Amino acid sequence: MTNFIVNIFFCMSITFVCYLISLKLYRKYKKSWLNPLYTASILLILLLLVLPIQGESYREGSFIFNQLLQLAVVSLAVPLYKQWSFLKKNFKKICTGVICGTALGLIAVLGMSQIFHLPEQTRASLIPRSVTLPIALTVSRDLGGLTSTTVIFVIISALISLTIGPKLLKRFGVRSKSAMGLAMGTSAQMLGANRSLVWGEEEGAMGSIAMTTSALFLSVFVPILAYISHL
Amino acid sequence: MNLDMVLQLIIIIGFLLLGNGIVAVFPIPLPGSVVGMLLLFVVLITGILNVEWIEKVSSFQLKHLTLLFIPPIVSLFLSSGFLEILQWNILIILIVSSICCLLGTALAVEWLEKRRGMK
């Protein structure tokens, strides 16, 4: 038992230290590729490889961050509330954007897994790849996918969207604040919502609402789709 | 962290627990955290809870959200099944579908805005 507590404490402290170091670096040099998410992760992986700790025990010790993440999801109610009148005015825009984006992503996954002849289980794990993690897990389980695989897909695609998103949108001449926030929120969920908060309050609110709506949309739509395809 | 912050945190934890409880009792296909968020939102919008009571903690949490994503990413790269699952064709699917999702959303919204602007 004491071992367990020491382990948690240790995991938390090395994670905090890595985060603080990379935050300092980021604030000092102000380069977008120095995003603490990347630098801290790389730092931590290197540290764990050097130190005599098993990856397994780090994973056990870091469950506390999962709890904090759930709390952060609850906290998203605040930006949502602050921008509510603005969101109500843009209701149609939000729904159109989120539904188009999620549907296109879904079609891309279905079409390409057809082309590559992926097994049913892999496909089921891929379908919820663009929704926020807790919801993706539920959807994947319902479809008969592997949850651990889904976790990987969700995080990787969020990282991909986060990395290429801002440049891609610029490339295509997307300048509207709501379009940017919605796209990032739909595609990279929490990470995207957070990224769009950097652009501004309006983008940030759009990002968090896009995350929520896309999650709601997919969790309602996918079971129906599965039902239809089984007929 | 002062007493004010602790109280704010307790309110947010309360809503998370409430959300988890509701999901456990009723057959709702949503995670407890999302239900908690929706509940908190309803309480804020109806004016039962003043936003100032939880503003400090929530903005602090969202500012340092990145920190919370570091452990899952690290565990991901340390897990043994990682390379097995991630083959090139899956990586292509993930990249292409991310691009589709990003552009689909952004261009649909821009198209809608332009169309409205012309009227």
Contacts between the chains, C-beta under 8 A, distances in Angstrom:
chain1	res1	chain2	res2	distance
A	11	B	71	7.6
A	15	B	67	7.2
A	15	B	70	5.9
A	15	B	71	6.0
A	16	B	67	7.5
A	18	B	70	7.1
A	19	B	64	7.9
A	19	B	66	7.4
A	19	B	67	4.7
A	19	B	70	6.3
A	35	B	66	7.6
A	36	B	66	5.2
A	36	B	67	7.8
A	37	B	66	5.0
A	37	B	69	6.1
A	37	B	70	6.8
A	37	B	73	7.4
A	40	B	66	7.7
A	40	B	67	7.8
A	40	B	70	5.1
A	41	B	70	5.4
A	41	B	73	4.7
A	41	B	74	5.5
A	41	B	77	7.6
A	44	B	70	6.4
A	44	B	74	4.9
A	45	B	74	5.7
A	45	B	77	5.7
A	45	B	78	7.0
A	48	B	74	7.0
A	48	B	78	6.7
A	55	B	75	7.0
A	55	B	78	3.3
A	55	B	79	6.9
A	58	B	71	7.8
A	58	B	74	7.0
A	58	B	75	6.7
A	58	B	78	6.9
A	59	B	71	7.9
A	59	B	75	4.3
A	59	B	78	7.3
A	59	B	79	7.7
A	62	B	71	3.7
A	62	B	72	7.9
A	62	B	74	7.7
A	62	B	75	6.6
A	65	B	67	7.6
A	65	B	68	5.2
A	65	B	70	7.7
A	65	B	71	4.5
A	65	B	72	7.6
A	66	B	71	7.8
A	66	B	72	7.6
A	68	B	61	7.7
A	68	B	68	5.3
A	69	B	68	4.5
A	69	B	69	7.7
A	70	B	16	5.7
A	70	B	31	7.9
A	70	B	32	7.3
A	70	B	33	4.1
A	70	B	36	8.0
A	71	B	9	8.0
A	71	B	12	5.7
A	71	B	13	6.6
A	71	B	16	5.8
A	71	B	33	7.7
A	71	B	61	6.6
A	72	B	61	4.9
A	72	B	62	6.5
A	72	B	65	5.7
A	72	B	68	6.2
A	73	B	31	7.9
A	73	B	33	3.9
A	73	B	34	6.3
A	73	B	36	7.4
A	73	B	37	5.6
A	74	B	12	5.3
A	74	B	15	5.2
A	74	B	16	5.1
A	74	B	19	7.1
A	74	B	33	5.8
A	74	B	36	4.5
A	74	B	37	4.9
A	74	B	40	5.8
A	75	B	12	6.1
A	75	B	37	7.8
A	75	B	54	7.7
A	75	B	57	7.2
A	75	B	58	3.7
A	75	B	61	4.8
A	75	B	62	5.9
A	76	B	37	5.5
A	76	B	62	7.2
A	77	B	15	8.0
A	77	B	37	4.7
A	77	B	38	7.5
A	77	B	40	3.9
A	77	B	41	4.1
A	77	B	44	6.3
A	77	B	58	7.7
A	78	B	40	8.0
A	78	B	44	7.4
A	78	B	51	6.5
A	78	B	54	6.5
A	78	B	55	6.2
A	78	B	58	4.2
A	78	B	59	7.0
A	78	B	62	7.9
A	79	B	62	7.2
A	80	B	37	7.7
A	80	B	41	5.5
A	81	B	41	5.9
A	81	B	44	4.2
A	81	B	45	6.1
A	81	B	51	6.1
A	82	B	51	7.2
A	84	B	45	6.3
A	92	B	112	7.2
A	93	B	109	5.5
A	93	B	112	5.5
A	93	B	113	7.0
A	96	B	108	5.3
A	96	B	109	6.8
A	96	B	112	5.5
A	97	B	105	4.5
A	97	B	106	7.5
A	97	B	108	5.1
A	97	B	109	4.1
A	97	B	112	7.6
A	98	B	105	6.6
A	100	B	104	4.7
A	100	B	105	6.1
A	100	B	108	3.8
A	101	B	100	7.9
A	101	B	101	4.7
A	101	B	102	7.1
A	101	B	104	4.2
A	101	B	105	3.1
A	101	B	106	7.8
A	101	B	108	7.0
A	102	B	101	6.8
A	103	B	104	7.3
A	104	B	100	4.4
A	104	B	101	6.1
A	104	B	103	7.8
A	104	B	104	3.5
A	105	B	97	4.6
A	105	B	98	7.2
A	105	B	100	5.3
A	105	B	101	3.5
A	105	B	104	7.0
A	106	B	97	7.9
A	107	B	100	7.4
A	108	B	93	7.3
A	108	B	96	5.5
A	108	B	97	3.9
A	108	B	100	4.3
A	108	B	101	7.7
A	109	B	93	6.1
A	109	B	97	4.9
A	112	B	92	7.2
A	112	B	93	4.6
A	112	B	96	6.4
A	112	B	97	7.3
A	113	B	93	6.5
A	116	B	89	4.4
A	116	B	93	7.2
A	118	B	89	7.4
A	118	B	90	7.6
A	122	B	90	7.2
A	126	B	90	7.3
A	126	B	93	6.4
A	126	B	94	7.8
A	129	B	94	6.6
A	129	B	97	6.8
A	130	B	97	7.1
A	130	B	98	7.3
A	130	B	101	5.3
A	132	B	34	7.9
A	133	B	72	7.9
A	134	B	31	3.6
A	134	B	33	6.1
A	134	B	34	7.1
A	135	B	30	6.8
A	135	B	31	5.9
A	135	B	34	6.8
A	137	B	31	7.9
A	138	B	29	6.2
A	138	B	30	7.7
A	138	B	31	6.6
A	142	B	29	7.8
A	148	B	79	7.8
A	148	B	81	6.9
A	149	B	81	7.9
A	149	B	85	5.4
A	151	B	72	7.2
A	151	B	76	7.2
A	152	B	76	6.0
A	152	B	82	6.7
A	152	B	85	5.8
A	152	B	86	6.8
A	153	B	90	7.7
A	153	B	94	6.5
A	155	B	69	7.9
A	155	B	72	6.2
A	155	B	73	6.2
A	155	B	76	5.9
A	156	B	86	7.2
A	156	B	91	7.8
A	156	B	94	5.6
A	157	B	94	4.7
A	157	B	97	7.1
A	157	B	98	5.0
A	159	B	73	7.7
A	160	B	94	6.1
A	160	B	95	5.6
A	160	B	98	4.7
A	161	B	98	4.6
A	161	B	101	7.2
A	161	B	102	6.0
A	164	B	98	7.4
A	164	B	99	7.2
A	164	B	102	7.8
A	165	B	102	5.4
A	168	B	99	6.7
A	168	B	102	5.9
A	168	B	103	7.0
A	169	B	102	6.9
A	169	B	106	5.6
A	172	B	103	6.4
A	172	B	106	7.1
A	172	B	107	7.1
A	174	B	106	4.5
A	174	B	107	7.3
A	174	B	110	5.9
A	176	B	106	8.0
A	176	B	109	6.4
A	176	B	110	5.4
A	176	B	113	5.6
A	178	B	109	5.8
A	178	B	113	7.5
A	179	B	105	7.3
A	179	B	106	4.4
A	179	B	107	7.7
A	179	B	109	4.0
A	179	B	110	4.9
A	179	B	113	7.3
A	180	B	106	6.8
A	182	B	105	5.2
A	182	B	106	7.1
A	182	B	109	5.6
A	183	B	101	7.8
A	183	B	102	4.8
A	183	B	103	7.5
A	183	B	105	4.2
A	183	B	106	3.9
A	183	B	109	7.6
A	184	B	102	7.6
A	186	B	101	5.9
A	186	B	102	7.7
A	186	B	105	4.6
A	187	B	98	5.7
A	187	B	101	4.4
A	187	B	102	4.6
A	187	B	105	6.9
A	190	B	65	6.5
A	190	B	69	7.4
A	191	B	65	7.9
A	191	B	69	6.4
A	194	B	62	6.9
A	194	B	65	4.8
A	194	B	66	6.8
A	197	B	62	7.0
A	210	B	105	7.2
A	212	B	34	7.0
A	212	B	37	7.4
A	215	B	30	7.9
A	215	B	34	6.8
A	216	B	30	7.6
A	219	B	29	5.3
A	219	B	30	6.5
A	220	B	29	7.7
A	223	B	29	7.3
